[in-house]
Amino acid sequence: MIFGFNTDVKQGDTVYHVQSEARKADLLLQTMVFVRGHCIGKYASSYAEHVGDPGFSEEYIHDLLKNQHREVLEAVKAGSVEQFFRDQTEIRDAGGETLALTWLNSDDLPVSRKLVMRLLVSESGTAVDGALVTSRLQYPAGVPIHSQAVSEKDGRVELELDLAQLEQEARNPVVFVRATHGEKSVTRKYRLKAGS
């Protein structure tokens, strides 16, 4: 079991409550900052990239979460928490400055058992041209089905997912999407909506 962190920090006349937790179903670490019960900012990072590592464990996730919590605490103590949240608008891989992936059409439903995912690859808010983006769906037989594409100058990329081989009872299947550009990468886990 992974325990979260809750810390109250006074900065000037304001008391900030910093709360961090692991969202295991989404492979995300999330930190939220509250002032007088109102959330003033959220930061999330993905640990999907690390799931297959030989040393992966709940202790590893706990250490990543502790480091993320500490990073946000330091921003609060320095009086720069508002700037921190302005700089951290996208979900990145846990434990590093990496690329970010944004799913632009997440409300679209599959049509004829096919789904086109429209994604944006960015780094520090700037579009990334030429990133290799791959997806991996796990089918019932255990064989992953891949698709891939390369991001354009505006950082946008489209991946076509063929959902025909999924079992009918596979409601809201999961896809892993990875973008790589040079030495940098990001991996995200997305839950797909059921469609026609």
TASUL-V763935 format. One record per backbone hydrogen bond with DSSP energy under -1.0 kcal/mol. NH is the residue of the N-H (numbers start at 1). CO is the residue of the C=O. If there is no record, write none. Layout:
# TASUL-V763935
nh:NH co:CO
nh:NH co:CO
This chain:
# TASUL-V763935
nh:5 co:20
nh:7 co:18
nh:9 co:16
nh:11 co:14
nh:14 co:11
nh:16 co:9
nh:17 co:34
nh:18 co:7
nh:19 co:32
nh:20 co:5
nh:21 co:30
nh:23 co:28
nh:26 co:23
nh:28 co:23
nh:29 co:45
nh:30 co:21
nh:31 co:43
nh:32 co:19
nh:33 co:41
nh:34 co:17
nh:35 co:38
nh:38 co:35
nh:40 co:33
nh:41 co:33
nh:43 co:31
nh:45 co:29
nh:46 co:92
nh:47 co:27
nh:50 co:47
nh:53 co:50
nh:56 co:53
nh:61 co:57
nh:62 co:58
nh:63 co:59
nh:64 co:60
nh:65 co:61
nh:66 co:62
nh:67 co:63
nh:68 co:64
nh:69 co:65
nh:70 co:66
nh:71 co:67
nh:72 co:68
nh:73 co:69
nh:74 co:70
nh:75 co:71
nh:76 co:72
nh:77 co:73
nh:78 co:74
nh:79 co:76
nh:80 co:75
nh:84 co:80
nh:85 co:81
nh:86 co:82
nh:87 co:83
nh:88 co:84
nh:94 co:46
nh:100 co:122
nh:102 co:120
nh:104 co:118
nh:108 co:105
nh:111 co:114
nh:114 co:111
nh:115 co:161
nh:117 co:159
nh:119 co:157
nh:120 co:102
nh:121 co:155
nh:122 co:100
nh:123 co:126
nh:126 co:123
nh:128 co:121
nh:130 co:151
nh:132 co:180
nh:133 co:149
nh:134 co:178
nh:135 co:147
nh:136 co:176
nh:137 co:145
nh:139 co:143
nh:142 co:139
nh:145 co:137
nh:147 co:135
nh:149 co:133
nh:151 co:131
nh:152 co:156
nh:155 co:152
nh:157 co:119
nh:159 co:117
nh:161 co:115
nh:163 co:113
nh:166 co:163
nh:170 co:167
nh:171 co:169
nh:175 co:190
nh:176 co:136
nh:177 co:188
nh:178 co:134
nh:179 co:186
nh:180 co:132
nh:181 co:184
nh:184 co:181
nh:186 co:179
nh:188 co:177
nh:190 co:175
nh:192 co:173
nh:196 co:110
